[in-house]
Amino acid sequence: MNRMIAAGFVAAVAVLAGCARHDSGSTTMSTTNQPPAPPAAKVTKTDAEWRAQLTPEQYRVLREAGTERAFGPVYDEFKKQSAGTYYCGGCGAELFSSDHKFDSHCGWPSFYDPANAKNVRTIEDRAAGMVRVEVRCAVCDGHLGHVFKGEGYKTPTDLRYCINGVALKFVPKAEPKGTATEAQGKQR
């Protein structure tokens, strides 16, 4: 029993060390006011095309199954975002909604359910000496993060989609016309 606990501890330390070791400096989550055009079909590109389109950190996470640094600038940004939709940073597929986000205090953006389940797929991940469930974009096969079940969060699904923020593109919900903000702008 003690060996199992020790092995679990060593595996957890290895995962956290791996995350810290791969930090490539300042990163941000892409934000735009216009939703990307939804992909009409599966998106496949050459390695050179992905490298040309993505930032180095996005490429490392989406195409090489990397992990951004926990509690970094992307996580801080995520916590400040209000209502909106999260799209794949690689192909623009709709993935998550702010309606399903919550702060799990894990250091990465967390959601309890995808906004568009057909665009999210899961696969068993045996990397880092443990069994986890990897989350990928079903449209471009980009690595998004992992999903965990049974952790006791008070969410409708008891799931935690732990997602790398650099793999996402955030589009804030448009303010309805005639709002207070618009009225203030006209008064100036």
C-alpha positions in Angstrom: 0.0 0.0 0.0 2.8 2.4 0.9 4.5 1.6 -2.4 1.3 2.6 -4.3 1.1 5.9 -2.4 4.8 6.6 -3.1 4.4 5.7 -6.8 1.4 8.0 -7.0 3.3 10.8 -5.4 6.3 10.4 -7.7 4.0 10.4 -10.7 2.3 13.6 -9.6 5.6 15.3 -9.0 6.8 14.2 -12.4 3.7 15.7 -14.1 4.0 19.0 -12.2 7.7 19.2 -13.0 7.0 18.5 -16.6 4.5 21.4 -16.7 7.0 23.8 -15.2 9.9 22.7 -17.3 7.9 23.4 -20.5 6.9 26.9 -19.7 8.0 29.0 -22.7 7.4 32.4 -21.3 4.5 34.8 -21.6 1.4 33.3 -23.1 -2.1 34.5 -23.5 -5.5 33.2 -24.6 -6.5 34.5 -28.0 -9.5 36.8 -27.7 -11.6 38.3 -30.5 -15.0 39.9 -30.8 -16.0 37.8 -33.8 -16.6 34.1 -33.7 -14.4 32.1 -36.1 -16.0 30.5 -39.1 -17.0 27.0 -38.1 -15.0 24.4 -39.9 -17.1 22.6 -42.5 -15.1 19.3 -42.2 -12.2 17.7 -40.3 -9.2 20.0 -40.4 -5.9 18.4 -41.4 -2.7 20.4 -42.1 0.9 19.7 -42.5 3.3 20.3 -39.7 4.7 23.3 -41.5 1.1 24.7 -41.9 0.4 24.3 -38.2 3.7 25.9 -37.2 2.9 28.9 -39.5 -0.6 29.4 -38.1 0.1 28.8 -34.3 2.3 30.6 -31.8 5.1 28.4 -30.5 3.2 27.8 -27.3 0.0 26.9 -29.1 1.9 24.5 -31.3 3.5 22.9 -28.3 0.2 22.4 -26.5 -2.1 21.7 -29.5 0.2 19.6 -31.7 2.7 18.1 -29.2 0.2 17.5 -26.3 2.1 19.9 -24.0 0.8 21.6 -20.9 1.0 25.3 -20.1 2.2 26.5 -16.7 -0.3 26.2 -13.9 -1.5 29.5 -12.3 0.0 31.5 -15.2 -1.2 34.5 -17.0 -3.7 32.5 -19.1 -5.4 31.2 -15.9 -5.6 34.8 -14.5 -7.1 36.0 -17.8 -9.6 33.1 -17.8 -10.8 34.0 -14.3 -11.5 37.6 -15.4 -13.5 36.7 -18.5 -17.2 37.1 -18.3 -19.9 35.6 -20.6 -18.8 34.1 -23.9 -17.8 31.1 -25.9 -14.5 29.3 -26.2 -13.3 28.0 -29.6 -10.4 25.7 -30.6 -7.3 27.8 -31.1 -6.3 25.5 -34.0 -9.4 25.2 -36.1 -12.1 27.5 -34.7 -14.5 24.7 -33.6 -16.9 25.7 -30.8 -15.8 23.8 -27.6 -16.9 25.3 -24.3 -19.1 28.1 -22.9 -18.7 30.4 -20.0 -22.0 28.9 -18.8 -20.1 25.7 -17.9 -16.9 27.2 -16.5 -16.0 27.1 -12.9 -12.9 27.9 -10.8 -11.6 24.6 -9.6 -8.4 26.3 -8.2 -6.3 23.8 -10.1 -4.4 26.5 -12.1 -6.0 25.8 -15.5 -9.3 26.8 -17.1 -12.0 24.4 -15.9 -15.4 23.5 -17.4 -17.9 20.9 -16.3 -19.3 20.1 -19.7 -18.5 21.0 -23.4 -20.8 23.5 -25.1 -20.7 21.4 -28.3 -20.0 17.8 -27.4 -19.5 16.6 -31.0 -16.4 18.8 -31.3 -14.7 17.3 -28.2 -13.4 13.7 -28.0 -11.6 11.9 -25.2 -8.9 9.2 -25.3 -7.1 7.2 -22.7 -3.7 8.8 -21.8 -1.0 6.6 -20.2 1.8 9.2 -20.3 3.6 10.3 -17.1 3.1 6.9 -15.4 -0.6 7.2 -14.8 -3.9 6.7 -16.5 -5.8 9.8 -17.4 -8.4 10.8 -20.0 -7.1 13.2 -22.6 -9.4 15.8 -24.2 -8.9 16.6 -27.9 -10.6 18.7 -30.5 -12.6 16.3 -32.6 -12.3 18.5 -35.6 -8.5 19.1 -35.8 -7.2 16.6 -33.3 -5.6 19.3 -31.2 -4.7 18.4 -27.6 -6.8 20.5 -25.2 -6.1 19.0 -21.8 -7.6 16.3 -19.6 -11.0 15.5 -18.0 -11.3 14.2 -14.5 -14.4 12.6 -12.8 -15.5 12.1 -9.2 -13.5 14.9 -7.6 -16.4 16.1 -5.7 -17.0 19.5 -7.3 -20.5 20.8 -6.9 -21.2 20.8 -10.7 -24.1 19.1 -12.5 -21.8 16.5 -14.1 -19.0 15.9 -11.5 -16.6 16.3 -14.3 -13.6 18.7 -14.6 -12.4 19.5 -18.1 -9.0 20.9 -17.2 -8.1 22.8 -20.4 -5.0 24.6 -21.5 -6.0 28.2 -22.1 -3.6 28.8 -25.0 -5.5 26.0 -26.9 -8.6 28.2 -26.8 -9.9 31.3 -28.5 -12.4 33.4 -26.4 -15.2 35.4 -27.9 -17.1 37.5 -25.4 -20.9 37.5 -25.6 -22.1 40.5 -27.6 -23.8 43.2 -25.5 -27.4 43.7 -26.7 -28.1 46.9 -28.4 -29.4 49.7 -26.3 -27.5 48.7 -23.2 -26.2 51.1 -20.6 -22.7 51.0 -22.1 -24.0 52.0 -25.5 -26.1 54.8 -24.1 -23.1 56.1 -22.2 -21.0 56.2 -25.4 -23.7 58.3 -27.2 -23.8 60.8 -24.3 -20.2 61.7 -24.7 
